[in-house]
Amino acid sequence: MKPPLLLFIFISVSLEALPISVTGNNVDAYRPTDDIAVDCGSSTSSTVENRNWIGDAANRSDYSPIGKTHSSITTQANISSPRVPGTAPYLTARLSRSEFVYTFHVTAGPKFVRLHFFPSDYPNFRRVDSFFSVEAAGYTLLRSFSASLFADSTPSAGFFSKEFSLNVGEDQILIITFTPTPGNSDAYAFVNGIEVVSMPESLYYNTVVDSTEGIKLPGQLVPYTLDTTKVLEAVKRLNVGGQFVGPAHDTGMYRTWEADDEYVTSSDIGVLPVNISIQLNYGEQVPNYTAPDPVYTTARTMGTDKSINLSYNLTWSVEVETNFYYLVRLHFCEFQIEINEPLDRVFKIFLDSQLVEDHADVISWSGKGVPIYRDFAVALLDHSQKKRTNLSVALGALPDGSTLYSDAILNGLEIFKISDPDGNLVGLNPDLVPNKVPGPPLASKAPSSLSKAVKIAIVAGGTSGFTILSLLAFFLYRRRNRGKDSTSSNGTTWWGPVSYVMTKSTKTQGSSLSSDLCRHFSLAEIRAATNNFDKVFIIGVGGFGNVYKGYVDGGATQVAIKRLNQGSQQGLHEFRTEIEMLSQLRHLHLVSLIGFCEDAGEMILVYDYMARGTLSSHLYNTDNPPLPWKQRLEICIGAAWGLHYLHSGAKHTIIHRDVKTTNILLNEKWVAKVSDFGLSKVGTTSESKTHVSTAVKGTFGYLDPEYYRRQRLTDKSDVYSFGVVLFEVLCARPAVSRMAPMEQISLAEWAQSCCKSGSVEEMVDPHLKGAIALECLNKFCEIAMSCLQDEGAKRPSMNDVVWGLNFALQLQVSTELEAINTSDSDSGGWKSSRETATSTRAGSNDVCDESMTSHD
């Protein structure tokens, strides 16, 4: 073990025992222009942690609300309840069965608005009857909201707050309206406390850090723009690796930072280094009010065991509402003594199972002891009416050769829901509409008697924008018309009802998707892109038809255009399946569908252009130089990640059904992307049913024998096919070779025979002789053999395959590094791990960096 690693272990263990301070030098680093705290229902003012809460019921109070019927009342909480908090603003409340409005005269600019609730039985107001909506500055913050159900469904102490960020216009007036949900005479609105607090102009909107490049949106080329027309709802704010930091210890804006322990969901929870003695150096990019000092002096890392770190991703999961965009802010600060230079600690970052940073290097970003953050936008779209899902944030270690310490670090995490284009922060809620609000018979029951679905629906709010309804209508229309003629009697195509909405402004839409729907090209655009289907543009030929290289958007975007052979009924079905699948999927290791054309009898698909072509062309085409072994491994890992996402990361299990080397494409950076979803099937979602019964489809030589015999399709059928791909990569020969000796015609059978007899070297590609480390070869063959198990239940998952291949790659890298170090030692020289990392990174072709993606 090298001395730096010993020092790293010693320091990490020592620092874990240090106490964690929840105060810092940057407390009150920002002085808000507007600092309003209203104790609703109180006739007096009170001080809580040096902050003055002003009663709205006091004589001549500036914050007395106005009601339509002037019927709002003030009351005290039931002090006999053991859950009643002991301080303002939760001791009193303002309640009404009609609308009431608060008006705040404030300065223009971004504000925090916090609403405080303590759902309780108040005189003549039952706890379970609170159903209401809240609007502020013209935005819908809550709708058909039940504070009691929300409190019961969250690990709160019975009281809670909702925090929003919004912009006040030049009129300098902020109006907040509380409205009981109509349709139930017992429904009422209430609030215990309201805060309105100014924030710095660049804290969350148009931030300095994001202003030059925008906010990265995984899977999209165009960055996300967050401007002051959007409202944010704080979903979670975590002091990662540290303790709870309350409002009084924030930087002057009264934010709350929770400990992250209960949100860590990975198999290993990492370690908790602390350095409270470091002098933090804030700068112009990240001022000292960005987060409290304790966020940057505590952290969670993966630890010092590289073998463990490379076997998992350090992951946090937070429950969120579907069909919204989210802003995710990750806070970093390198404070550990042993981390001092670029490449000391480099790692990967995944959001929602998508790779967003392949070489996160905090020292390179900001330096030692200098706080920095990175913002990302994530679209969580779900058309299955599933209302809640988990948003994951994961960190992954990089192997030796890419970094000195195979480790990762995170100091803080903030997640915000972003309002939709209509200014709503509440989503689709078919279970609760105004005329179906639970009436007295249901309301009289205890909250636990409500169904889980209704609870979630009520807690989430409940409205739907036109966009979401359009998407649902689109898929419903497509399913209803499956199997019918593609053209109706009036000449409208089966895409007709939505094509105009999606494409009437295609000139400004751009070539990459801004949502899960894809672009509709006219036949004229396709002809222009391919010079009227000029044969010189053909880059591939398949059963579907010709594939052309083309240019769209005035030549600005290079694409691959797949043209269906006219009259092919099989192709028609595959055409529709491909669009259905790929329009809903976005992943680094899946080919991206840009759009389609269905015009004048033509059926055409338009994809991102993959400059390197198919994997098979690099295995068999003698015009291409042979691929090095590590590069082959990295391509296999990338393809495995793509299949893993289909099986486990997408909203529903998707079985590809035609996994082969010709369906694995490579971009200009050699990143592998799985393609051709024409035969794909959505897997079963029932635990009692483990397979899909279907006619056998696929490619001879890759077919799962169990699927062939029993016509029962599972995700393990893809695993079998991928096992054939692995041996194809190792041997550089087709899955079926009819010119080979009888025992070698089937690659799967021949490879298994060689592995069992110990004669693997006979089948390895001659270009790889002497290039594969023995340990790596053994591990690779072990993985491939496990994929080819005759019984699907005995085959590994694609997740297991991914990690097995990663381990094989580490065995290869370690052997090569040992050889380099031995060579240097023999020649009297010595190369440090940092130097090795630097030289290896500089000489790489980046495929390793980009071919690894999500896992949580």
PETA-V978599 format. One line per field, one symbol per residue. burial: b if it has 16 or more other ideal C-beta (glycine too) atoms within 10 Angstrom, else e. A space follows every 10 residues. Layout:
burial: ???
This chain:
burial: eeeeeeebbe bbeebeeeee bbebebbebb ebebbbbbbb bbeeebeeee eebbbbbeee bebbbeeeee ebbbbebeee eeebbeebbb bbbbbbbebb ebebebeebb bbbbbbbbbb ebeebebbbb bbbbbbbebb bbbbbbbbbb bbeeeeebbb bbbbbbbbee eeebebbbbb beebebbbbb bbbbbbbbbb ebbbbebebb eeeebbbbbb eeebebebeb bbbbbbbbbb bbbebebebb bbbbbbbbbb eebbbbebeb bbbbbbebeb ebeebbbbbb bbbbbbbbbb bbbbebeebb ebbbbbbbeb bbbbbbbbbb bbbbbbebbe ebbbbbbbbb bbbbbbbbbb bbbebbebbb bbbbbbbbbb bbbeeebebe bbbbbbbbbb bbbbbbbbbb bbbbbbbbbb eebbbbbbbe bbeeeebbee eebeeebeeb eeebbbbbbb bbbbbebbee bbebeeebee eeeeeeeeee eeebbeebbe ebbeebeebb bbbeeebbbb beeebbebbb eebeeebebb eeebbbbbbb bbeeeebbbb bbbbeeeeee beebbbbbbb bbbbbbbbbb bbbbbbbbbe eebbbbbbbb ebbbbbbbbe eeeeebbebb bbbbbbbbbb bbbbbbbbbb bebbbbbbbb bbbbbbbeeb bbbbbbbbbb bebbeeeeee bbeeeebbbe bbbbebbeee ebbbbbbbbb bbbbbbbbbb bbbbbeeeee eeebebbbeb bbebbeeeeb eebbbeebee bbbeebbebb bebbbbbbbe ebeebbebbb bbbbbbbbbb bbbbebbeee beeeeeeeee eebbebbbeb beeeeebbbb bbbbbb
